[in-house]
Amino acid sequence: QVQLVESGGGLVPAGGSLRLSCAASRSIFRLNAMGWYRQAPGKQRELVAASTSGGTTNYADSVKGRFTISRDNAKKTVYLQMNSLKPEDTAVYYCSGDYSGDIPYEWHYWGQGTQVTVSS
């Protein structure tokens, strides 16, 4: 079993940056797919960014060019660098992991989430 814990959220003004971290309780080497989702009040959860060990990446159109997903297997951590933040980025952000070699629709592991609030 792998536990995922997000951190790095907080309050930031529009145009600012944040880096979210997702720390795993054990090796993420076998978790070929890692992702970030977000959910705002009254809205459904949406995919923000995802990647595989094979180098495939996928970003929501709304964040492409502003957000970057990356991983450090040695540190057992996945990151989401968020730049040029907008108020509409405000949401609870969740990290996810799966053994699949492709980016899955359903994920094996989920974190508890971290709040990101962007003020105007």
C-alpha positions in Angstrom: 0.0 0.0 0.0 1.1 3.6 -0.7 -0.1 6.6 1.2 0.0 10.0 -0.6 0.1 13.3 1.3 -0.2 16.7 -0.4 1.3 19.9 0.9 2.2 23.4 -0.3 -1.2 24.9 -0.7 -2.2 28.3 0.7 -3.4 31.8 -0.2 -1.7 33.6 -3.1 -2.5 36.7 -5.1 -3.5 36.4 -8.8 -0.4 36.2 -10.9 1.6 34.4 -8.2 3.1 30.9 -8.0 2.8 27.9 -5.7 4.5 24.5 -5.8 2.5 21.6 -4.5 4.2 18.4 -3.3 2.8 14.9 -3.0 4.9 12.7 -0.7 4.6 9.0 -0.8 5.0 6.6 2.2 7.1 4.3 0.1 8.7 4.0 -3.3 6.7 5.4 -6.2 8.9 3.6 -8.8 6.1 1.1 -9.5 3.5 3.9 -9.7 4.0 4.5 -13.4 1.2 7.0 -13.6 0.9 10.0 -11.3 -1.6 12.8 -11.5 -3.1 16.0 -10.0 -6.8 16.7 -9.8 -8.8 19.6 -8.3 -12.3 20.3 -7.1 -13.9 23.6 -6.5 -17.1 24.0 -4.4 -20.2 23.0 -6.5 -18.1 21.6 -9.3 -17.0 18.1 -10.3 -13.4 16.9 -9.8 -11.3 17.6 -12.9 -7.9 16.4 -14.1 -5.3 19.1 -13.9 -2.1 17.2 -15.0 -0.9 13.7 -15.3 2.3 11.9 -16.4 3.8 8.4 -16.8 7.3 7.0 -16.3 7.4 6.6 -20.0 7.3 10.4 -20.5 3.7 10.9 -21.5 2.1 14.1 -20.0 -1.4 15.5 -20.2 -2.7 18.9 -19.0 -6.1 20.5 -18.8 -6.5 23.2 -21.4 -7.1 25.7 -18.7 -3.6 25.2 -17.1 -1.4 24.2 -20.1 1.6 26.5 -20.3 1.1 27.6 -16.6 1.4 24.3 -14.6 4.1 21.6 -14.8 4.0 18.2 -13.3 7.2 16.4 -12.3 8.5 13.6 -10.1 11.6 12.7 -8.1 11.6 9.0 -7.5 14.5 9.2 -5.1 12.6 11.7 -2.9 9.3 9.7 -3.3 7.6 12.9 -4.3 5.5 14.3 -7.2 5.3 18.1 -7.7 2.9 20.5 -9.4 4.5 23.8 -10.2 1.7 26.4 -10.6 2.6 29.8 -12.2 0.5 32.8 -13.3 -2.3 31.7 -10.9 -5.8 32.9 -11.5 -8.8 33.1 -9.1 -10.5 30.3 -11.1 -7.6 28.0 -10.0 -9.0 28.1 -6.5 -9.8 24.5 -5.4 -8.8 21.6 -3.3 -6.0 19.8 -5.1 -5.5 16.0 -4.9 -2.6 13.8 -6.1 -3.1 10.4 -7.4 -1.1 7.3 -8.4 -1.5 4.1 -10.4 0.5 1.1 -11.5 -0.7 1.6 -15.1 1.7 2.4 -17.8 -0.9 4.7 -19.3 -2.7 7.6 -17.7 -5.8 5.9 -16.3 -9.4 7.1 -15.8 -9.6 5.5 -12.4 -6.7 5.7 -10.0 -5.5 3.2 -7.4 -4.3 5.7 -4.8 -5.5 9.2 -3.7 -4.2 11.8 -1.3 -6.4 13.8 1.1 -6.0 17.1 -0.7 -4.6 20.6 -0.1 -6.4 23.9 -0.4 -5.3 26.5 -2.9 -6.9 29.9 -2.8 -6.1 32.6 -5.4 -7.3 36.1 -4.5 -8.1 38.7 -7.1 
